[in-house]
């Protein structure tokens, strides 16, 4: 993670994303944790949010759906 330098701007789609601004990482929408682009696996297309882990993604899903 020492080489992380440029914050990417991305558009999230179902099963993929594309770059608005090239970069090597994004920030978790909940925790602001750095997520290297190659490790980005969890996101919400409708909210355009990215999550650092499945636990955070599930927590956010429950918040949004009042579970």
SVG drawing of the C-alpha trace seen along z (x, -y; Angstrom):
<svg xmlns="http://www.w3.org/2000/svg" viewBox="-37 -13 42 23">
<polyline fill="none" stroke="black" stroke-width="0.4" points="0.0,0.0 3.0,-2.3 2.5,-3.2 -1.0,-4.5 -1.0,-8.0 -4.0,-9.1 -7.6,-9.0 -9.7,-7.7 -13.2,-8.9 -15.4,-6.1 -18.9,-5.4 -20.3,-2.2 -22.3,0.2 -23.8,3.7 -20.8,6.0 -18.3,3.3 -17.2,-0.3 -15.5,-2.8 -13.1,-5.6 -14.1,-9.3 -10.6,-10.1 -7.8,-7.5 -6.3,-6.6 -5.1,-3.7 -7.5,-3.8 -10.9,-5.0 -12.1,-5.7 -14.7,-3.6 -18.0,-5.6 -18.6,-4.6 -15.1,-4.5 -12.9,-6.5 -10.5,-3.5 -8.3,-3.4 -9.3,-0.7 -6.8,0.1 -8.7,0.3 -7.6,3.9 -9.2,4.9 -12.5,3.1 -15.2,5.7 -18.2,4.2 -20.4,1.3 -23.9,0.0 -24.8,-1.1 -27.9,-3.1 -26.1,-5.0 -22.8,-5.1 -21.0,-4.0 -18.0,-1.8 -17.3,0.4 -14.0,1.7 -15.4,5.1 -18.4,7.4 -19.1,6.6 -19.4,2.9 -21.5,3.5 -23.9,5.7 -24.1,3.1 -24.9,0.4 -27.5,2.6 -29.3,3.1 -29.2,-0.6 -30.7,-1.5 -33.4,1.2 -34.1,0.7 -33.4,4.3"/>
</svg>
